[in-house]
Amino acid sequence: MNVVNHGWGSTPTEYRGVPIGEEERRQILEMARLAGLATTELYALREEPEVLLRVAAFTRRALGRSIELRETAGFLDPYVRMGSVEYSLLRDEGHGLRELVVLLAAVYRDDWRLLVVDEAELHLHPSMARLWLAELNRECEQSGRSAIVVTHEPSFLRPRLASDLASIWVFGAGSPPRRMSESVLDVQADRVEASLAQNPQLVSDIVFSPRPVLLEGVTDVAAMSTTLTRVASAEVVAQTDLVDCGGSGGVALWLEICTKLGLDVRAVCDLDALFDPEMQRTLDSLPGLSSAITETFAESPGRISTVLRPLIRKADEAKVPSDPASRGAWLAGLDDESTAEGIRKARLLTLLADHGVWAHPQGTLEQVLAIDRKGVAEARAAASVTCDLDPAAVWSAYELDLHGDVETLLAVAVERVAHSIMEALREDPSAQFGSPVGTSAQADARLVKVLPVGEGVHRLEVIAPAAFAGWWLEFSRESRATDLNLQAPA
């Protein structure tokens, strides 16, 4: 398509607005269609009075700014008025308000049944993004139309009702999209809503995290956050999200939901949670745990309650009250692995950890941290030095293996250098090379040095990265690809 260059937008000061001449309008609309520009929404402000009025009313009501349209020398030039100050929306305003005006115009237009918006949060302040999303929700509810919003913005996801989860789809590598509500049982709806009322951003903390860690309360979050910062790298901390679930019941609830969604989740709880029927039901539903119980304890059926039954009998013999807190405290005291009960406890906790659940062997967080009072300040102080919470923090943290990635890529690069020399040896079997060959020889020489070590045999020794200096690979032109394995120095 031939497009006449009118110089629109060469520099911000030269941008006069959107052309409204018929030929220019046709051209720029075609460009907008191909490039995904928002010009159509700007034309809607001019040609659909209701759209302009609703956009202007919204920005005035929510932001204290009025939107006015001006037409100058064949160009549509929206203006912003704030008190006695006025300026051009397109030349003088930042990306945020421009983006909001365009998104509002798209919502208020009446020519769509399904509106798809990808990453609406770009350039928008989080509060502006939430304002727009609320307006989109209201428009869909009133008109019966539908919208799909693709987002990475946590503040977008603030469901209040269990039914709100029906509008949230979770996408993940290697698995089909999953509607969040399908992972919630009908009998769990009230508990979900109570949990969301207590922690409104719980869902966003879970679905946007590479590794959500479910914790019982704010004190647990404070202690674990302090410990993680001390024992893990910044990259690991950044990808580990600690989620306040409001008690062991909340941990059980969201562990079940996250597991059904296929998320890489971890859960940490006090020992008494194992005696809670709701937690037991959740644990029994974890993939692979039932068969692991049968294999480890020779118990059938493979349920947590079955594993706990001999321990409960022993607690009854010791006249331990039947409430979970008392039995959890009693179980915490079974630290002698020379007894049958101590062995059973240790095996059970190991089995749970292998399936994503860490139950504090010491009993409660206070006992783990050796503090008398459960409070945020006390927990942070205790966790700021080496303590018994360290193993739980390391276990729950996101697994970031940068060294492994570098090693893999280095092995591939060294193997490529070897293949280049092997190809050269096929042309001249008697050749002896003292440096890499091929089109990337100069760059490869910074990676490895080449040493002839025998007739037709060469050795590559790594120069960089420094952590792998001295690693080596020997080969001849007859070497198989499966034999080209990088070796660490002896």
N, C-alpha and C positions, 0 to 999 in steps of 0.2 A: 504494500500500500504506500503510495506517495503522500507525504505529509509536508505541507508548507511550513517552514520554520518562521514563526512570527516573533521569536525571541521571548516567548512566555517563560518567565521564571529564570532568566539567565543568571540574575543575582537577586537576592531578596528585595533590594530597593527598586529593582526594575520590574518586579512582578506586579502587574496591574490588576490581576484578578482572573476570573474565568471568562473566556470570550463568549458573547451571547449572539454574535452574528450567525446566521444560519449555516453557512459553509464551515466557519471555524468551529461552531458547535458540533456539527456532524463529525468533523475530523477528531476533535478532542474526545468526544464520546467513544469513538472507535479506539482511540489510543487508550482510553480508560478501561474499556472492556478487555483489551489485550493485556494490559499491564496491571489490572486489578486496582486502579485508582479510584478515589472517592468522588470524582467529579459529578457523577449522577446525583449524589446526595446534595451537593451544593446547588445543582439546578433545581432539585426538589424544593429547596428553600424559596426559590423565586417563583416556581410554577404551581406549587401546591400551598395555598395560603394557610391551611390548617397545620401543615408541617412546620412552617416558620413560626406561627403563633405558639405552638406547643413547645418548640425548642426554646423560643425566647422566654416563655413563661417559666420553663424549667430552670434555665440558667439564672433568671432573675430571682426565682424563689429559693434555689439551692445555693447559689454562688454570689448573688448580689450583682450580677452583670447582665446587661441587656444586649441583645443581638439585633442589629439593624442592617437592612440591605441597601446598598447604593449601587447605582449603575453609572459608570463614568466612561465616556468615549468607547462604548461597545464592550465594556467589561463589567462583570458582576463582582462587586467588591464588598463583602460583609464587614461590618464594623462592630466593635465592642464598645459599649458605654458603661463606665463605672463612675457614678457620681457626675462630676463635671469633666471627667477625663474621657476621651474617646480615641480609639486607634484601630488600625486595620487588623482584622482577624488573621488574614493570610500573610501579611508582611511583618507585623509587630508582635503578635501573640506567640507564645511558646507552643510546643507540640501538644501539650495536654489538653487545653481548652479546644483547640482545633479538632483534635481527635474526638473529644466528647461531643462537639456539635455535629460532626459527621455521623457518629454512632447513634445519636438521638434521632437525627433525620432518617437514618435507615430504619429505626424502630417505628417511627411515626408514619412512614409511607404505608400506603394501603395496597401495594401491588405484590405482596408476598404472602405465601402460606407457610413456608418454612424458611427461616432465616438462619444461615450458618455464619458464625463469626469466629475467626481463628485468632487467638491471643489478643483479645480486646484490651487487655491490660497494658499493652505497649504504649509508652509515653504517658500513661495515666497515673496520677497519684492514687494510691490504694483507696482512699475515700471516694475519689471520683469514679473509680472502677466499680465500687459497691453501689454508688448512686445510680450509675447506668444500668447495672445488673438488676437492681430493684425495679427500675422503670421498665426494663424488658420483661421481667416476671409479671408485672402488673398488666402490661399490654397483652401478653399471651393469655393470662387468666381472663381478661375482659373480652378479648376478641376470639378466643378459641384457637388461635394460631399457635404454631410451635417454633421453637428455636433450639439450635445446638451451639453451645459455646465451648470451644476448645481452649483450655487454659493451663498455665503453670502457676497461677497466682493463688497462694493459699487463702488470701482474704476473700476470694470469690466463694469459697466453700464454707458456709456457715449454716448448715441445716439445723432446724429447730425441732422438726417432727420426724418420726420414723418414715412417714410417707415421703418426706423430702428426699430421702435416699434413692427413691425411684428415678430421680432426675440426674443422678450422678453415675457415670460410667467410668470404670477404671481400665486403662490400657496398660499392658505390660508386654515386654519382649517374650516371644515364644508362647503366648497364650491369647485366646480370643478376648475381645472386650467383655467386661462383666458389669452388669447393673448392680449397684451396691445393695439395693433393697432385697435382691434375691438371696443374699447371704444372711438376712435377718429373719428369724422365725417370728410368727405372729405373736407368740407368747412373750417375745423379747421386746416388743415395741415400746411398752411403758418404761422399761429399764433403759432402753436406748435414749428415749426422750429425756429422762431424768439425768442421764449421763451428759447429754448435749447441753442441757440447761446449766450444768455445773461447769463444763469446759466447752464453750462454744466453738473453739477451733480444734477440737479433738480429731474430727474427720480429716481436716486439711493436714494436721500433723502426721496422720497415718498414711494417707494416700500419696502425699508428695515426698515421702521419705524413702531413701534407699534401704534404711534399716530402722524401722520404728521399734522402740523398746517400751513395753507397757509396764507401768509402775503403779503402786497402790495410792500414792498421794504426793502432795507438794514437798513434803520432807524427803521422801525417797528421790524425787527429781533433783532436789538441791544437793543431796549427798552424792548421787550418781554423777551429776554434772561436774561437781568438784573433783571427784575421783577420775572421771574420764579425761578431764583437762590435764590432770597430772600424769596419767599413765599412757595416754594415747597421743598420736600425732595430730596436728591441726586438721589434716585431711580426713582422718578417721572421725574426729569430733564433729566436723562439719557435716558428715553424712550419717550421723547417728542422732536420731530425734527421740527425746525422752518424753513420754506421753503420760500425763496424770489421768488415771482412770477412775479416781475417786474410791479406792478400796479394792479388796481382793475380788469382790463380786464383779466390779467393773473390769478388772484384768481378765477374768474368765470370760465375760461377755465379749469384749473386743478381741480377745485371742481367738475365739471361735469364729467371729466375723472375718477377721484378717486372714485366718487360715483358709476359709472358704473362698476368699478373694484371691488366694494364691500369693499373698504378700510375704516378703522375707522378714518375718516378725520374730521378736524375742519377748518373753514375759518374765518378770522378776516378782516374786511374792514372798511373804512370810511363811513359815513352816505350817502355821495353823490353817492356812488356806487349803491344804491338802485334805482336811477333814470337812470341808464345805461341799455339800452334794452338788452344787452348781459347778464348782471348779472340777470336781471329779467327773461330771458329765462332759465338760469341755475337754479335759485331758483324755478321756476315753475316745473322743472323736478325732484326736490328732492322727494324721496318717502314719501308719506303721507302728504306733505305740502298742496296740493290742498284741500284735504278733511278737513284738520285742519283749513284752511282759511274759508271754507264754514261754518264749525261748529262755529268758533269763531266770525266771522263778519257777518254771514248770507248773504254772498256775492256769487253770481254765475255769471260767472264761477269763481272758486277758484284760482285766479291768483294774483300775487303781484301787477300788474298794476291796478287791480280792487280795491285792498285795498288802493292804493295810490291815486286813482282818486279823492275822496273828499278832500284829502290834497292838491292835485295839484290845484283844483278849488279854495281853500282858498288862496293858494300862488298867483294864478293869480289875485284874488281880491286885494291882498296886493301889486300888481305890482312887484312881484319878477321875475327877469329874468329867462328864461326857461332853462338855462344851468344847468347841474347836480350840479356843485359846488355851485351856488347861491341857488338852491333849497335845497341842503344838509345843507347849513348854516342856511337857514330859518327853516328847520325841526329841527335842533339842538336846536333852540330857543324855541321850543314847549315843555317846561319842566313842564308846569302846568297841572297836571293830573285831574284838576277839569273841564277842557274844553273838548269838544268832540274831538278836534284835538289832545290834549295831551294824552287822553285816547287811541285813535286809534294808535298813535305812540308807546306808551308803550306796548300795546298788540301785535303790529306787531313785535317789537324787541324781546319780550319774545317768540313769536311763532317761529321766525327765530332761536333764540338760542336753542330752543327745537329740532330744525332740523339741527343743526350743523353749524350755521352761526351767528357770533357776529358782529353786526354793532355798532360802537361806538355811544352811545346816545349823546355824547358831540359834535359830528361832525367829526373832524379830529383828528389824533394822536397828533398834536400840542395842540389842545384844551384839549384833555384828559390829557396830561402831563403839561399843562399850561406853554408852552414854546413859545417864539416868533419866533424862527427860527428852521426849521426842519433839524437836523443834527445828526450824530451818537453820537458825544461827548455830545451834549445837551440832547439827548434822554436818554443816559446812566445815566447822572447825575440826571435827573429828576426821572428816574425809580429806582434809588438806595435807595429811601426812600418810605414810604407808599404813594401811589398815586391812581388816579382813574383808572389806568390800572390793578390794582390788581384783580378786579373781572373777567376781561377778561382772565388774566393769569390762575387763578384758574379754570375757566370754560373750557379752552382749553387744560389743561394739562392732561397727561395720568392718568387714574384712577387706583391707586395702593392701594388696601385695605388689607394691611398686617394684621391688627388687625382682620378683618373679617375672613381671612384664618386661623389664629391661633385659633380663637374661634370655628370655624367649626371642626377643627382637635381635639381640646380639647374635644368638646362635643362627638365626636365619641369615643375617648379614654375612657372617663368617662362612657359612655354607655356600652362599652366592659367590664369594671370592674364590673359594675352592673350586667351584664348578667352572669359573672363568679360566683358571689355570689348567684344569683337566681338559678343557676344550683346546687350549693351546698345546698341551702335551700330545693330543691326538694328531696334530699337524706335525709336531717335531718331538717324538718320544724321548730323545736324548737331551732336550733342552733343560737348562737349570735356571730357575727364576729366583731373583733376589728381591722382587717387589711385585705387587699386584699387577694384573694385566686387564685390558679391556677399557671400555669407555669411561668407567668410574674409577680407574686405577688411582688417580690423584686423591680422591676422597677416601678410597679404601686404604691407602697408605697411612692415613691418619688413624685408622681403626686397627690394623694388624701389620705385623712385619712378616715377611716370607723368608723361610730358611730352607735351603736344600739340605736334606739329611741323608740322602742315599740316591742310588740310581733310579730316577723316575719318581722319587718320593720327596714330598715337601711337607714342611711343618708351618702352620700359621700360629703366631703368638699374638695375643690381644695386647694392644697398647692402651686403648681407651674403650670404655670408661675406666677410671683408675681402680674402681672396686673390683674389676675383672682382669686387671693387668696380670699377664702370665698364663691365663687360660689358653689352651692350645688345641689344635686339631691337626692330625697327620693323615695324609692321603696319597694315593697314586692315581694314575689315570684309570686303573681297573677298580678303584673303590666303588662300592655300591652306595646309593643315596642313604640307605639305612645305617651305613657305617660312619657317616659324616656327623659325628656327635661331638660337640664342644666339651672339653674335659677341664676340670679344675686342676691346678697344680698339686703335685703330691705333697 
